[in-house]
Amino acid sequence: ADSGNHRIRRISGSFLSGSFTDIIVECFAGRCGNGTLAHTQSKFSAKPEPGLADGSADISRFDAPRGIAVYPASGDVIVADTNNHLIRIVNSSGFTFTLAGRVEPATDEPNCLPPCLRGIPGFRDGNASVAQFSYPT
């Protein structure tokens, strides 16, 4: 997790080659494109922007993600989206889903990029749609 840039980044390559030039670091989820749905524009770099959005790697958004775990069988990445108070999952193709935590419209936040949502902090056990977290790591 790249907390300060609000992204999930992937490191790949051969660690056994003895050369760091074989190692590639790339954006895996969190505004990897420019945050738009237009394919012709989505391949340009977007500036890091905190927020909350599920979707493809180009349009998904995180707010200071910190903890990650990889499910080896599928390659899915479980993410503690810390400032959104949510647990998210990024599948092996880079598509992000909210796995657990409560979400509400953030209508009172100026300059909020659509979809204007926020996670609700708290402590509550229950099914994934009602469970609440407070700054999970």
N, C-alpha and C positions, 0 to 999 in steps of 0.2 A: 504494500500500500504506500502510495506517495501522498501523505497527509496534506502537506502544504500546497500541493498542486491539485488536490481533490480528484485524484485519478488512481486507477489500478494499473500498474505497469508490469509487463512480463519480461523476464530475462530468459533468453534461450541461447543455444549454441553448445559447442563442445567445451566442457570445462577441463577435459583431459588433454587438449591439444598443446597446452603450454603457452598459448598466445591469447591475450585478452582481445585481440582483433577478431577472434571467432565468436565473441560474446555479443549478442544483440539485445538492446533494451528498447522496448516499444510500448506505446500506450495500448492497453487491453480493454479498458472501459473508463468512461468519464470524459465526455466531450473530446474524443480522439480526433474527430473531424473539426468542423467549425460550429457544431451544435445545430445544424439545420438538416431538414429532411431532403433538400435538393441535392441529388447525387453529384451534379457538376460542381457544387460549392462545398460539399462535405469533406473533400479530401485536403482542403487547406487547414492549416493548424488553427485551433481555437485557443484563446488564452484561458488559463485555468480559471474556473468560475464555480464557486460553491453552489449547491442547489440540490434538488431532489427530483429525479426523473428516471423512470424505468425505460428500457428500450435498447436499441443497438449501441454499439461502442461509441458511435459518433454523436449520439444525443443523450445518452444516460448521464446523470450527474450525481455526485457524492459531495458530502461536506465533512472534510477531514477524516477520511477513513483511516483506521489504525490497525485493527487486527484482521488477519486473514488465515484461512485454513483451506487446503486443497484436498478435494475428495479424489483419491488416486484412480478409482475405477472409471470415472467419467471426465475428470479434468475440471469439474466445476469448482469455483472458488467461492467460499463463504466469506463475507466481508462484514466486519463491525463498522457500520457507517456512523461514526462516533457523534458528530454534531447533529445528525438527523435522528439519533436515538432509535436506529433501526438495525436489523440484521438483513443483509441483502445477499443474493446469490448471482454470480456471473457465470453463465454456462460456457462450455468450451468454445463456442463461436463468438463470445463477447457480449451476448445479450444479457441485460441486467433485469432482475425481478426483485421485488421486495418480498422477503421470506417471512419476517415476523416484525411486529411493532404496529403502532397505530399512526395513521396519517390523517391530516385534516387540511382543508384549503387555507392558504396563508394570504388572505385578502388584505391584511393590514400592513404588508411589507412593501414599501416603495421600490420600484425598479426590479421587482421579482420577475424572473424569466418564466414564461409558461412551460409546463404546467406549474402554477404557483402553489406548491404544497409544502408542508413541513411535518416532521415526525413529532409526536407528542411524548415528552419525557415523563417518566414515572416508574412505578414498580407494580407490576401486575402479572400474575401467572394466568395461563389460560390458553385457548387456541391461538394460532398465529396472528389472527386479525385483532385480538383484544389484548394480547401480551404487551407490556410496556417495558422499556429500558431507559436508563439514564446514563448517557455517555458510555456506551459499551466499548470495550477494547478487546 
